[in-house]
Amino acid sequence: MKKTATKIKLSDVARAAKVSTATVSRFVGSRGGITSETRERIMAAASRLGFDLEKNRKSRIIVFLLSNRGLLHPFHSAVLMGAQAYCAEHDYAMLFLPFHYSVNAAPGEISLPEILEQRRLVSGVIVAGTNSSSLLRLLSRKSIPWVALGNNLIVASDDELTGGGTVYFDDISGAHELTRYLQSLGHRRIAFIGNLSLPWYARRHRGYERAMQEAGFESRVNERNFREGEDMGYLAGKWMLQQSLAPTAIFAGDDSAARGVYTAARDRGMRIPEDLSVAGFNDTPEARALHPALTTVRVFTDEVGKQLAEAVLHGIFSPRVERPAIHLPTQLIRRESCQALSSRPEFPQILAANSRP
């Protein structure tokens, strides 16, 4: 007598498909490592036995949650592409969701997108953009596997990151290396432009400040926290270049801000790099499009995305395994926007000014 569907077990499907019960369990749990030929055999066996596999299958959707950032932000777009490619290789789909919430809100005050409240629809979440620990704690409370881009997190300590994983690119060391490079060109009056209330600028400022302290030079930072991007670079750059002892080099916290510095310098009749050396961060396409091409720090965005995707899949498969933070290196890219100070005709006067207490 044929068994009814309610009495069929995974072991019965496995026997009919001539695979192990563990293989059928991986299929139902939407875990990887199963060939298309094996999947077809499992589905055919289940169909013959009247067993509804799909009823018990888990989602294969990863949400890329971009919080509190512009939809077409070039950096996050590149990270998304890297994550999406990795997920596709492992038979997962990716759903992009923009999300806005107050980073000062408590976990209970944050309303998640509706699809994240439907636990069976989503396997895990990649948290990008600007985020607080409150959102991460909320995802953990709802048992949603998550991994976050650590550079943009607003957290007091790593203790607030329990329940998930983090991926960082080493912007602190990258900023330190870039500042040392400007120093090697003879610059002492090196200014940093960035809104220090935003975590990514604050991290880069840490690397800059450490290099300046090591060299015994005075740090110079815009006193007003203009929001971010090109307008910030223009406003802060214009203000700094009006000072009596203006900087000879400006380290802009990202490439968009560097574009604003270019405009501010040219408004004052200054040439880059002859009168002012300028550097940025991220190595976005606009860094190469600027004239002269911008010295900057490259972030390997494809690899950042891949590591985020790989980490969230590990969290799905092994939810109880603690995941250490992943740190990726950056690369200094030297281009034409920076020049040795000694090549400027007025170098003796600048050197004398630099020597003042």
PAMAR-959479 format. One line per 8 residues: number of its first residue (from 1); their letters; for each residue x, y, z of N, C-alpha, C. Coordinates in steps of 0.001 Angstrom, whole numbers, plus 500000, padded with zeros to 6 digits. Example, Ala and Ser with C-alpha at 12.3 -4.5 7.8 and 13.67 -1.06 7.14 Angstrom:
1) AS) 513190 494310 507800 512300 495500 507800 513200 496700 507800; 512850 497750 507080 513670 498940 507140 512900 500030 507870 $
! end
This chain:
1) MKKTATKI) 500842 498800 500000 500000 500000 500000 500879 501252 500000; 500588 502198 499113 501408 503402 498991 501234 504287 500215; 502376 504803 500719 502331 505675 501881 501656 506984 501510; 500965 507576 502482 500385 508895 502244 501455 509942 502418; 501188 511128 501886 502185 512193 501922 502560 512561 503343; 501586 512447 504285 501874 512848 505654 502817 511876 506336; 502969 510689 505831 503837 509706 506467 505195 509602 505793; 505341 510256 504678 506613 510204 503970 507661 510993 504758 $
9) KLSDVARA) 508858 510420 504854 509956 511077 505555 511053 511438 504561; 511967 512280 505025 513104 512651 504179 513925 511424 503795; 514006 510464 504714 514773 509244 504424 514134 508447 503286; 512788 508499 503178 512112 507820 502073 512448 508491 500742; 512467 509832 500733 512820 510570 499524 514268 510285 499144; 515138 510249 500145 516553 509989 499891 516746 508607 499279; 516050 507618 499812 516173 506248 499291 515692 506182 497847; 514579 506855 497557 514044 506833 496199 514945 507579 495218 $
17) AKVSTATV) 515617 508625 495688 516497 509409 494828 517912 508847 494780; 518173 507812 495628 519500 507186 495716 520570 508195 496129; 520219 508981 497157 521168 509901 497775 521036 509746 499284; 521912 510402 500027 521846 510325 501485 520735 511224 502023; 520279 510902 503234 519285 511748 503888 519844 513144 504128; 521159 513223 504412 521791 514527 504627 521705 515401 503378; 521814 514776 502196 521730 515533 500949 520330 516115 500764; 519312 515307 501059 517936 515809 500962 517718 516919 501988 $
25) SRFVGSRG) 518299 516756 503183 518169 517781 504213 518817 519079 503767; 519981 519006 503084 520622 520209 502563 519733 520884 501526; 519073 520074 500699 518178 520619 499680 517018 521368 500341; 516393 520751 501328 515258 521366 502013 515697 522619 502764; 516910 522577 503322 517413 523718 504075 518013 524795 503209; 517953 524611 501866 518486 525598 500911 519969 525840 501113; 520707 524809 501500 522148 524936 501620 522794 524501 500320; 523999 524964 500093 524688 524708 498833 525303 523325 498768 $
33) GITSETRE) 526115 523109 497711 526846 521858 497561 526072 520740 496906; 524980 521063 496213 524176 520035 495546 524155 520336 494050; 524491 519355 493241 524514 519563 491800 523096 519642 491254; 522958 520217 490065 521635 520329 489452 521055 518951 489157; 521915 517979 488789 521430 516620 488504 520867 515985 489767; 521532 516199 490911 521051 515652 492183 519749 516313 492596; 519658 517625 492404 518413 518325 492743 517242 517768 491941; 517471 517526 490669 516395 516992 489822 515963 515611 490289 $
41) RIMAAASR) 516922 514774 490696 516580 513428 491196 515766 513526 492484; 516154 514454 493369 515420 514610 494633 514000 515080 494357; 513851 516072 493470 512509 516583 493179 511648 515533 492487; 512254 514734 491598 511499 513683 490913 511059 512616 491900; 511935 512218 492821 511583 511205 493825 510470 511712 494732; 510566 512948 495166 509543 513521 496032 508200 513574 495318; 508227 513912 494029 506986 513971 493256 506338 512600 493157; 507159 511556 492915 506617 510199 492818 505990 509755 494133 $
49) LGFDLEKN) 506588 510196 495250 506095 509770 496564 505003 510685 497109; 504744 511779 496408 503725 512714 496876 504171 513552 498052; 505481 513820 498150 506033 514590 499265 506274 516023 498804; 505748 516997 499540 505850 518404 499168 507150 518993 499718; 508170 519007 498894 509464 519556 499318 509397 521061 499529; 508718 521761 498636 508702 523217 498688 508057 523741 499962; 507148 522965 500519 506477 523397 501751 507466 523597 502881; 508541 522797 502846 509516 522846 503927 510819 523527 503535 $
57) RKSRIIVF) 510903 523986 502297 512141 524623 501867 512263 526027 502449; 513489 526417 502716 513767 527746 503228 514079 528692 502072; 513973 529979 502362 514244 530993 501355 515708 530968 500919; 515948 531422 499694 517311 531604 499208 517494 533053 498767; 516964 533959 499582 517059 535391 499291 517910 536068 500358; 518907 536815 499902 519720 537659 500780 519324 539106 500524; 519038 539844 501574 518687 541258 501456 519946 542107 501637; 520179 543014 500694 521236 544020 500828 520543 545285 501325 $
65) LLSNRGLL) 520674 545563 502616 519956 546659 503250 520861 547892 503283; 520549 548880 502461 521347 550106 502388 520656 551173 503224; 521224 551442 504388 520579 552327 505351 521125 553744 505278; 520224 554699 505243 520563 556116 505418 521617 556616 504430; 521575 556113 503194 522506 556541 502143 521742 556724 500846; 522330 557471 499911 521705 557688 498611 521630 556409 497800; 520579 556271 497005 520343 555031 496260 521462 554721 495284; 522049 555745 494689 523058 555519 493654 524459 555833 494169 $
73) HPFHSAVL) 524689 555702 495461 526004 555977 496018 527026 555055 495353; 528058 555609 494687 528952 554774 493868 529707 553718 494657; 530122 554048 495874 530867 553074 496666 529998 551871 497010; 528815 552125 497538 527941 551029 497941 527414 550258 496732; 527255 550931 495613 526843 550227 494393 527883 549190 493993; 529166 549556 494108 530240 548619 493763 530292 547457 494744; 530073 547734 496036 530035 546654 497034 528867 545710 496743; 527714 546285 496407 526536 545484 496075 526822 544538 494916 $
81) MGAQAYCA) 527499 545014 493883 527792 544170 492728 528668 542983 493119; 529661 543221 493978 530512 542122 494438 529741 541095 495245; 528852 541572 496116 528043 540660 496930 527064 539881 496070; 526456 540551 495116 525474 539899 494252 526111 538796 493421; 527313 539048 492907 528004 538039 492104 528305 536794 492934; 528740 536981 494173 529047 535829 495028 527776 535043 495350; 526700 535751 495654 525441 535067 495969 524941 534269 494767; 525050 534840 493577 524596 534138 492377 525392 532855 492157 $
89) EHDYAMLF) 526694 532891 492440 527525 531695 492296 527081 530581 493239; 526441 530954 494339 526023 529977 495338 524508 529806 495362; 523881 530137 494232 522451 529880 494034 521568 530649 495020; 521973 531867 495355 521145 532753 496168 520806 533997 495353; 519592 534491 495539 519191 535749 494916 519436 536883 495896; 519621 538085 495369 519834 539246 496230 518744 540277 495985; 518205 540794 497063 517162 541819 497006 517717 543108 497615; 517740 544177 496830 518238 545472 497308 517094 546233 497957 $
97) LPFHYSVN) 517333 546705 499198 516324 547470 499913 516932 548742 500497; 516506 549917 500066 516899 551145 500765 516101 551267 502058; 516720 551817 503089 516071 551856 504405 516548 553092 505153; 515618 553823 505741 515972 555016 506512 515378 554904 507920; 516206 555170 508898 515768 555159 510295 516706 556055 511080; 516304 556435 512273 517153 557264 513120 518202 556387 513807; 519477 556750 513637 520536 555953 514267 520530 556138 515782; 519735 557086 516288 519616 557287 517731 518454 556507 518329 $
105) AAPGEISL) 517693 555812 517477 516525 555073 517948 516940 553802 518683; 516143 553411 519678 516337 552137 520369 515835 551013 519467; 516258 549772 519703 515804 548665 518845 514287 548580 518704; 513567 548804 519793 512113 548702 519748 511435 549823 519002; 512186 550868 518680 511623 552017 517966 511858 551948 516466; 512559 550923 516000 512864 550783 514577 511846 549850 513929; 511237 550307 512846 510293 549477 512087 511016 548917 510864; 511263 547628 510869 511964 546997 509766 511095 546967 508513 $
113) PEILEQRR) 511702 546904 507323 510908 546667 506111 510072 545396 506284; 508881 545408 505739 507926 544327 505981 508480 542952 505613; 509276 542878 504554 509770 541572 504126 510680 540951 505176; 511371 541765 505976 512228 541222 507021 511426 540698 508209; 510184 541147 508311 509313 540613 509361 508768 539243 508978; 508834 538907 507684 508393 537595 507208 509620 536677 507184; 509901 536042 508298 511176 535346 508481 511438 534294 507419; 510407 533628 506914 510614 532551 505948 510956 533072 504552 $
121) LVSGVIVA) 510794 534370 504339 511049 534916 503012 512507 535315 502800; 513252 535496 503877 514615 536011 503786 515563 535098 504543; 516685 534752 503900 517678 533898 504548 518621 534692 505443; 518993 535888 505020 519939 536683 505785 520016 538096 505243; 520755 538959 505942 520812 540377 505601 522257 540850 505596; 522637 541571 504535 523889 542330 504498 523536 543768 504843; 524115 544274 505913 523785 545608 506412 524861 546582 505948; 524501 547489 505037 525435 548486 504519 524849 549871 504757 $
129) GTNSSSLL) 525572 550899 504316 525125 552252 504589 525597 552694 505966; 524847 553568 506609 525178 554078 507940 524231 553455 508952; 524785 552762 509937 523937 551986 510848 524398 552092 512293; 523453 551888 513197 523743 551871 514626 523637 550454 515153; 524113 550260 516373 524017 548932 516995 522566 548555 517264; 521670 549532 517347 520259 549224 517616 519666 548339 516527; 519975 548657 515263 519456 547840 514170 520022 546425 514242; 521289 546306 514552 521913 544979 514612 521320 544156 515759 $
137) RLLSRKSI) 521086 544789 516891 520473 544069 518017 519062 543624 517663; 518339 544459 516914 516982 544103 516513 516997 542888 515592; 517911 542849 514622 518012 541696 513727 518353 540433 514510; 519243 540552 515489 519609 539393 516304 518414 538895 517112; 517636 539813 517664 516448 539421 518441 515456 538644 517580; 515403 539001 516307 514473 538321 515412 515105 537097 514744; 516301 536731 515188 517020 535548 514676 517245 535621 513167; 517526 536827 512683 517844 537009 511264 519362 537063 511124 $
145) PWVALGNN) 519976 536107 510426 521434 536166 510228 521836 537462 509529; 522872 538125 510044 523296 539385 509444 524814 539504 509461; 525300 540318 508534 526693 540747 508537 526683 542215 508140; 527579 543004 508728 527550 544447 508516 528885 544948 507987; 528826 545983 507145 530014 546712 506737 530451 547551 507930; 531570 547147 508558 531944 547726 509840 532377 549175 509787; 532933 549635 508673 533471 550990 508600 532429 552061 508846; 531178 551767 508550 530129 552784 508652 529235 552591 509874 $
153) LIVASDDE) 529644 551736 510809 528826 551487 511991 529078 552541 513057; 528000 552971 513695 528093 553885 514823 527910 553051 516085; 529008 552590 516646 528969 551749 517848 530045 552223 518819; 529794 552005 520105 530756 552415 521125 531874 551395 521267; 531548 550114 521086 532559 549062 521229 532103 547831 520462; 533042 546886 520274 532715 545649 519562 531730 544789 520332; 531542 545065 521625 530577 544287 522419 529162 544461 521891; 528937 545533 521153 527602 545793 520618 527326 545018 519334 $
161) LTGGGTVY) 528308 544242 518860 528177 543566 517573 527915 542073 517722; 527535 541620 518901 527265 540203 519096 526031 539786 518310; 526076 538574 517812 524935 538039 517072 525102 538095 515573; 526192 538688 515104 526419 538771 513665 527903 538844 513360; 528235 539354 512189 529628 539467 511776 529881 540820 511153; 531148 541181 511019 531517 542465 510425 532659 542271 509434; 532633 543081 508394 533707 543130 507408 534176 544583 507339; 535481 544776 507473 536079 546106 507407 537079 546163 506270 $
169) FDDISGAH) 537231 547326 505650 538427 547601 504871 539253 548563 505713; 540563 548429 505665 541434 549108 506626 541667 550558 506227; 540640 551372 506425 540756 552781 506058 541671 553547 507006; 541837 553080 508217 542719 553768 509161 544166 553668 508679; 544609 552461 508342 545973 552293 507825 546126 552973 506469; 545069 552916 505639 545132 553572 504339 545315 555070 504472; 544599 555675 505431 544736 557119 505654 546116 557455 506213; 546628 556603 507070 547973 556791 507632 549016 556750 506511 $
177) ELTRYLQS) 548902 555778 505621 549864 555645 504526 549796 556844 503581; 548580 557301 503279 548428 558456 502393 549042 559709 503012; 548822 559915 504307 549389 561083 504980 550910 561013 504989; 551457 559836 505232 552915 559677 505200 553467 559969 503800; 552703 559597 502782 553129 559887 501413 553199 561394 501176; 552193 562135 501617 552209 563590 501473 553386 564191 502233; 553673 563636 503407 554828 564101 504170 556136 563832 503420; 556198 562686 502731 557419 562349 501995 557669 563312 500837 $
185) LGHRRIAF) 556611 564004 500398 556745 565009 499342 557146 566367 499904; 557386 566430 501203 557833 567669 501840 556739 568483 502495; 555500 568004 502459 554388 568776 503026 554334 568605 504545; 554183 569738 505217 553967 569725 506661 552584 570283 507000; 552155 571298 506251 550823 571870 506478 549812 571066 505651; 549469 569917 506197 548532 568994 505541 547210 569068 506292; 546148 569406 505599 544825 569519 506220 543980 568292 505887; 543093 567961 506800 542141 566867 506583 540738 567450 506531 $
193) IGNLSLPW) 539967 567024 505522 538585 567466 505386 537661 566269 505544; 536748 566375 506503 535785 565297 506718 534874 565648 507876; 533647 565183 507811 532687 565383 508897 532941 564312 509948; 533590 564684 511051 534026 563693 512038 532873 563088 512829; 531657 563588 512636 530507 562946 513280 530057 561707 512509; 530583 561521 511295 530264 560349 510483 531403 559335 510610; 531081 558067 510851 532113 557098 511254 533226 556893 510251; 532935 556923 508944 533995 556654 507976 534999 557799 507924 $
201) YARRHRGY) 534537 559031 508051 535473 560153 508110 536273 560123 509408; 535608 559771 510499 536294 559721 511795 537413 558685 511786; 537165 557535 511152 538196 556495 511085 539391 556979 510254; 539136 557617 509137 540228 558099 508282 541003 559215 508977; 540290 560028 509731 540971 561068 510494 541915 560445 511524; 541554 559332 512104 542437 558667 513073 543767 558303 512434; 543727 557750 511206 544966 557405 510515 545785 558640 510175; 545104 559688 509701 545771 560963 509388 546421 561550 510626 $
209) ERAMQEAG) 545671 561621 511728 546179 562252 512941 547376 561492 513507; 547321 560175 513443 548452 559382 513944 549710 559699 513159; 549614 559791 511831 550784 560106 511005 551308 561509 511302; 550410 562460 511518 550838 563826 511819 551529 563887 513177; 550995 563170 514163 551617 563160 515489 552984 562493 515441; 553089 561395 514699 554379 560701 514587 555450 561605 513981; 555040 562461 513045 555992 563363 512384 556214 564650 513174; 555443 564860 514228 555565 566078 515014 554934 567288 514353 $
217) FESRVNER) 553959 567063 513452 553300 568156 512746 551925 568431 513364; 551459 569653 513170 550155 570042 513694 549034 569514 512794; 548018 568909 513415 546850 568465 512657 545992 569672 512289; 545405 569625 511106 544527 570700 510645 543243 570054 510129; 542127 570363 510769 540841 569775 510403 539818 570886 510279; 538907 570739 509292 537854 571741 509165 537062 571834 510461; 536853 573046 510945 536208 573230 512242 534699 573044 512184; 534140 573145 511017 532684 573006 510881 532361 571675 510230 $
225) NFREGEDM) 531397 570961 510813 531022 569651 510283 529991 569802 509170; 530431 570275 508002 529566 570252 506826 529216 568798 506545; 528063 568547 505976 527521 567191 505909 528497 566185 505291; 528650 566139 503979 529581 565217 503328 529624 565521 501834; 530524 564823 501141 530564 564872 499690 531161 566140 499117; 530796 566436 497857 531408 567522 497106 531177 568885 497748; 529976 569132 498238 529699 570421 498878 530564 570605 500120; 530715 569556 500901 531583 569634 502081 533006 569984 501665 $
233) GYLAGKWM) 533517 569310 500630 534870 569566 500162 535042 571000 499713; 534045 571520 499036 534127 572895 498545 534102 573891 499707; 533137 573748 500612 532990 574702 501712 534184 574661 502654; 534587 573452 503048 535718 573322 503965 537015 573744 503275; 537169 573366 502000 538364 573747 501266 538487 575256 501123; 537367 575912 500789 537367 577377 500645 537757 578046 501953; 537227 577535 503054 537539 578103 504367 539016 577912 504706; 539564 576724 504459 540960 576444 504805 541934 577254 503954 $
241) LQQSLAPT) 541618 577435 502691 542535 578127 501788 542544 579629 502013; 541619 580132 502838 541589 581549 503177 542443 581868 504396; 542949 580828 505085 543733 581054 506293 545081 581683 505950; 545655 582403 506934 546929 583076 506692 548044 582096 506364; 548075 580962 507070 549015 579892 506730 548198 578743 506149; 547827 578886 504895 546975 577886 504241 547737 576573 504070; 547034 575458 504012 547709 574179 503791 548349 574118 502407; 549434 573366 502326 550055 573108 501020 549522 571810 500423 $
249) AIFAGDDS) 548842 571004 501260 548241 569753 500792 546952 569524 501563; 545950 568989 500884 544668 568665 501527 544347 567195 501280; 544065 566488 502358 543594 565102 502316 542084 565159 502508; 541336 564967 501444 539876 564947 501508 539411 563548 501882; 538407 563470 502774 537991 562183 503322 537412 561211 502336; 536993 561674 501157 536600 560773 500069 536752 561517 498745; 536590 560786 497652 536846 561370 496334 535863 562480 495985; 534612 562358 496449 533630 563415 496178 534041 564720 496849 $
257) AARGVYTA) 534517 564616 498082 534994 565811 498778 536196 566406 498055; 537062 565545 497516 538232 566037 496774 537798 566845 495552; 536732 566407 494902 536218 567175 493753 535831 568588 494196; 535201 568708 495363 534846 570019 495883 536068 570863 496183; 537150 570225 496677 538397 570950 496946 538983 571485 495642; 538936 570685 494568 539418 571149 493264 538730 572457 492880; 537406 572485 493040 536643 573678 492649 537007 574865 493529; 537138 574620 494843 537480 575698 495770 538848 576283 495437 $
265) ARDRGMRI) 539806 575422 495132 541158 575893 494806 541140 576723 493526; 540428 576262 492531 540409 576982 491257 539661 578304 491379; 538667 578368 492267 537992 579639 492521 538959 580680 493075; 539992 580212 493730 541008 581114 494289 542194 581286 493354; 542076 580760 492155 543142 580904 491176 544329 579993 491426; 544120 578917 492173 545207 577994 492504 545207 576822 491533; 546411 576351 491218 546567 575207 490331 546873 573948 491145; 546364 572829 490643 546636 571522 491261 547475 570713 490282 $
273) PEDLSVAG) 548650 570226 490672 549256 570232 492011 550272 571346 492218; 550441 572256 491237 551514 573252 491333 551402 574119 492585; 550162 574509 492936 549959 575366 494106 549390 574614 495302; 548753 573500 495051 548113 572732 496126 548052 571267 495734; 548541 570397 496601 548387 568960 496388 547082 568507 497032; 546355 567631 496343 545056 567154 496832 545009 565634 496715; 544481 564978 497740 544308 563523 497726 542918 563182 498247; 542418 562025 497859 541094 561587 498289 541116 560195 498883 $
281) FNDTPEAR) 539964 559539 498830 539853 558187 499384 538702 557466 498687; 538901 556197 498403 537937 555233 497830 538291 554813 496405; 538954 555668 495632 539285 555374 494232 538039 555022 493436; 537045 555881 493514 535846 555743 492693 536160 556220 491275; 535312 555936 490286 535588 556370 488909 535844 557866 488773; 535216 558693 489643 535427 560129 489522 536855 560524 489873; 537583 559688 490629 538982 559999 490950 539828 560010 489686; 539549 559089 488789 540290 559021 487530 539797 560057 486534 $
289) ALHPALTT) 538554 560501 486687 537978 561471 485746 538405 562906 486050; 538836 563173 487280 539273 564522 487623 540535 564887 486845; 540744 566188 486660 541965 566646 485977 542664 567668 486858; 543884 567351 487315 544617 566099 487080 544004 564934 487851; 544319 563707 487413 543793 562511 488070 544198 562509 489543; 543284 562027 490380 543398 562180 491824 544211 561065 492475; 545173 561459 493290 545828 560516 494207 544809 560123 495263; 544708 558825 495551 543653 558370 496447 544031 557020 497045 $
297) VRVFTDEV) 543144 556466 497835 543344 555144 498431 542279 554209 497869; 542726 553134 497284 541800 552189 496667 541219 551237 497708; 539900 551106 497667 539196 550080 498439 538759 549013 497448; 539040 547764 497745 538696 546671 496834 537225 546304 497057; 536363 547105 496431 534934 547008 496711 534344 545657 496320; 534802 545077 495209 534302 543749 494822 534598 542730 495911; 535802 542799 496449 536189 541849 497498 535435 542130 498796; 535194 543390 499101 534379 543724 500273 532995 543084 500140 $
305) GKQLAEAV) 532381 543238 498956 531066 542640 498727 531094 541139 498825; 532123 540515 498242 532255 539056 498296 532376 538575 499736; 533206 539256 500523 533406 538836 501913 532138 539021 502736; 531384 540078 502457 530109 540268 503145 529144 539126 502827; 529060 538775 501538 528150 537702 501135 528591 536357 501715; 529880 536085 501653 530381 534816 502193 530125 534718 503698; 530315 535836 504396 530115 535832 505842 528652 535598 506212; 527726 536207 505468 526317 536015 505818 525874 534584 505514 $
313) LHGIFSPR) 526413 533971 504464 526079 532573 504183 526625 531662 505275; 527815 531958 505766 528345 531182 506891 527437 531320 508106; 526920 532513 508329 526012 532733 509447 524716 531959 509303; 524264 531788 508070 523045 531012 507819 523285 529533 508093; 524417 529022 507609 524700 527595 507751 525142 527233 509161; 525854 528150 509841 526400 527859 511181 526048 529007 512122; 524789 529135 512504 524355 530306 513284 524979 530399 514669; 525457 529300 515215 525992 529329 516579 527510 529486 516618 $
321) VERPAIHL) 528127 529556 515447 529581 529691 515390 529956 531171 515423; 530806 531552 516385 531237 532947 516483 532101 533308 515285; 531835 534480 514716 532542 534897 513505 533432 536105 513798; 534740 535943 513699 535632 537094 513935 535485 538128 512822; 535798 539366 513146 535742 540438 512143 536765 540173 511044; 536397 540526 509825 537271 540375 508661 537822 541750 508299; 539145 541855 508124 539788 543124 507786 540501 542977 506443; 540162 543845 505496 540766 543816 504165 541701 545007 503979 $
329) PTQLIRRE) 542832 544823 503322 543773 545933 503123 543270 546911 502066; 543891 548088 502057 543651 549087 501015 544961 549316 500263; 544922 550142 499218 546113 550378 498398 546221 551862 498049; 547382 552437 498295 547641 553824 497917 547844 553910 496405; 547103 554798 495758 547201 555007 494314 547762 556411 494068; 548988 556483 493579 549647 557765 493323 549308 558247 491913; 548735 559448 491830 548444 560037 490524 548982 561468 490483; 548478 562271 489561 549118 563549 489253 548676 564702 490146 $
337) SCQALSSR) 547779 564475 491095 547252 565590 491891 548157 565987 493050; 549246 565258 493245 550173 565577 494330 551573 565804 493765; 552282 566773 494333 553596 567140 493827 554511 567461 495003; 555800 567180 494831 556782 567499 495866 556814 568998 496111; 556845 569381 497366 556833 570794 497718 558076 571512 497201; 559191 570802 497132 560452 571418 496700 560423 571847 495238; 559448 571368 494466 559366 571740 493049 558676 573083 492852; 558117 573657 493917 557445 574949 493812 558467 576073 493900 $
345) PEFPQILA) 558377 577103 493066 559361 578198 493060 559497 578888 494421; 558396 578995 495157 558411 579705 496433 558768 578772 497591; 559391 577624 497300 559705 576634 498329 560478 577219 499502; 561494 578074 499302 562224 578618 500459 561315 579374 501427; 560366 580167 500899 559451 580899 501772 558509 579959 502515; 558021 578914 501803 557128 577941 502437 557871 577195 503539; 559140 576850 503264 559938 576119 504249 560115 576970 505501; 560346 578258 505306 560507 579142 506454 559214 579249 507253 $
353) ANSRP) 558083 579325 506542 556779 579389 507226 556510 578102 507986; 556894 576989 507393 556692 575696 508048 557489 575590 509332; 558588 576336 509436 559476 576233 510585 559022 577090 511743; 557989 577921 511521 557507 578761 512622 556855 577907 513688; 556969 578287 514947 556346 577525 516035 554826 577597 515939 $
! end
